[in-house]
């Protein structure tokens, strides 16, 4: 499997730093394993991270939140840790996440996403980084997702 380049155009310095960390941890593999990452190395962004387990049910991908950072919980107003994406409270967001997660798993490479969101009547600029993880270095079994939300004033 070929080593994919990192996404271009990352604006937030924390996302740039996380991309570089992920890249260093994968070495000569297409992607690192979850075991290659140390949360102690990522204290500067932990509150903005989600760790999403990828499960395969035949041809259907299923996603389960293993970790949902405290900043994300505060921004979203709920904590989906331990829940499947299918239980995510906001239907529109659930479909956006499913499409993004599926694309990242199928391509087995990192992705940057930039979009504008409206939640509870508030407008946000969102920059996200989706980083695939694979215990075997090839088959994506987790996604490390960093989300930076900035409320628009």
C-alpha positions as CSV (number, residue, x, y, z in Angstrom):
1,X,0.0,0.0,0.0
2,X,1.4,3.4,-1.0
3,X,2.1,6.1,1.6
4,X,-0.4,8.9,1.0
5,X,0.7,12.5,1.4
6,X,-0.7,14.6,4.2
7,X,-3.6,16.9,3.3
8,X,-2.7,20.4,2.1
9,X,-4.2,23.6,3.3
10,X,-4.5,22.9,7.0
11,X,-5.1,26.3,8.6
12,X,-5.1,25.5,12.3
13,X,-1.6,25.1,13.8
14,X,-3.0,22.3,16.1
15,X,-4.1,20.3,13.1
16,X,-0.8,20.8,11.3
17,X,1.0,19.5,14.4
18,X,-1.3,16.5,14.7
19,X,-0.8,15.7,11.0
20,X,3.0,15.8,11.5
21,X,2.7,13.6,14.6
22,X,0.5,11.0,12.8
23,X,3.0,11.0,9.8
24,X,6.0,10.5,12.1
25,X,4.2,7.6,13.9
26,X,3.4,5.7,10.7
27,X,7.0,5.5,9.6
28,X,7.2,3.6,6.3
29,X,3.6,2.2,6.7
30,X,0.5,3.6,5.0
31,X,-0.9,4.5,8.5
32,X,0.0,4.0,12.1
33,X,-1.9,1.7,14.5
34,X,-3.9,3.1,17.5
35,X,-1.2,1.5,19.7
36,X,1.5,3.7,18.0
37,X,-0.2,6.9,19.4
38,X,0.4,8.1,22.9
39,X,-2.3,10.3,24.4
40,X,0.4,11.9,26.6
41,X,2.0,13.2,23.3
42,X,-1.3,14.9,22.3
43,X,-2.3,16.8,25.4
44,X,-2.5,20.1,23.4
45,X,-5.4,18.7,21.3
46,X,-7.0,15.9,23.3
47,X,-10.2,18.0,24.0
48,X,-10.7,18.3,20.3
49,X,-10.3,14.7,19.3
50,X,-12.7,11.9,18.6
51,X,-11.5,8.3,18.3
52,X,-13.9,6.3,16.1
53,X,-13.9,2.6,15.8
54,X,-14.6,1.2,12.4
55,X,-16.5,-2.1,12.1
56,X,-17.5,-4.0,9.0
57,X,-20.9,-5.7,8.8
58,X,-20.7,-7.4,5.4
59,X,-20.3,-4.5,3.0
60,X,-21.7,-1.9,5.4
61,X,-19.3,0.2,7.6
62,X,-20.4,1.0,11.1
63,X,-18.8,3.6,13.3
64,X,-18.6,3.7,17.2
65,X,-17.3,6.6,19.2
66,X,-14.6,5.4,21.6
67,X,-13.6,8.9,22.7
68,X,-15.2,12.3,22.3
69,X,-13.1,15.1,23.6
70,X,-14.4,17.5,26.3
71,X,-14.3,20.5,23.9
72,X,-16.4,18.6,21.4
73,X,-18.8,17.6,24.1
74,X,-19.1,21.3,25.1
75,X,-19.6,22.4,21.5
76,X,-22.1,19.7,20.6
77,X,-24.0,19.7,23.9
78,X,-23.8,15.9,24.4
79,X,-21.3,13.1,24.7
80,X,-21.6,10.1,22.3
81,X,-18.7,8.2,23.8
82,X,-19.5,4.5,23.6
83,X,-22.3,5.0,21.1
84,X,-22.7,4.1,17.5
85,X,-22.9,6.9,14.9
86,X,-26.4,5.7,14.2
87,X,-27.4,7.0,17.7
88,X,-25.9,10.5,17.0
89,X,-28.6,13.0,18.0
90,X,-28.3,15.4,15.0
91,X,-29.5,13.6,11.8
92,X,-28.0,16.1,9.4
93,X,-24.6,15.9,11.1
94,X,-24.9,12.1,11.4
95,X,-25.1,11.9,7.6
96,X,-22.2,14.3,7.1
97,X,-20.1,12.3,9.5
98,X,-21.0,9.0,7.9
99,X,-20.1,10.2,4.4
100,X,-16.7,11.7,5.7
101,X,-15.8,8.6,7.7
102,X,-16.7,6.2,4.9
103,X,-14.6,8.2,2.4
104,X,-11.6,8.2,4.8
105,X,-11.9,4.4,5.4
106,X,-12.3,3.5,1.8
107,X,-9.5,5.7,0.6
108,X,-7.3,4.7,3.6
109,X,-5.7,8.2,3.7
110,X,-5.9,11.4,5.7
111,X,-8.5,14.0,4.8
112,X,-9.0,17.6,5.7
113,X,-12.6,19.0,5.8
114,X,-13.6,22.6,6.0
115,X,-17.3,23.6,6.3
116,X,-19.7,26.0,7.9
117,X,-22.2,24.6,10.3
118,X,-25.3,25.9,12.1
119,X,-26.0,24.3,15.5
120,X,-28.6,25.6,17.9
121,X,-28.9,28.8,15.8
122,X,-25.2,29.5,16.1
123,X,-22.9,29.6,13.1
124,X,-19.5,27.9,13.2
125,X,-16.5,27.5,10.9
126,X,-15.3,23.9,11.2
127,X,-11.9,22.6,10.2
128,X,-11.4,18.8,10.7
129,X,-8.7,16.4,10.1
130,X,-9.5,12.7,9.7
131,X,-6.6,10.3,10.2
132,X,-7.0,6.6,9.5
133,X,-5.4,4.0,11.9
134,X,-4.8,0.3,11.1
135,X,-3.5,-2.4,13.4
136,X,-2.1,-4.2,10.4
137,X,-0.9,-1.0,8.6
138,X,-3.4,-1.5,5.8
139,X,-7.0,-2.1,6.8
140,X,-8.5,0.9,8.6
141,X,-10.0,-0.1,11.9
142,X,-10.1,3.3,13.6
143,X,-10.2,7.0,12.7
144,X,-8.6,9.7,14.7
145,X,-10.7,12.8,14.1
146,X,-9.6,16.3,15.2
147,X,-12.3,19.0,15.0
148,X,-11.7,22.8,15.5
149,X,-14.9,24.8,15.8
150,X,-14.9,28.6,15.8
151,X,-18.1,30.4,16.4
152,X,-18.8,33.1,13.9
153,X,-19.5,36.4,15.4
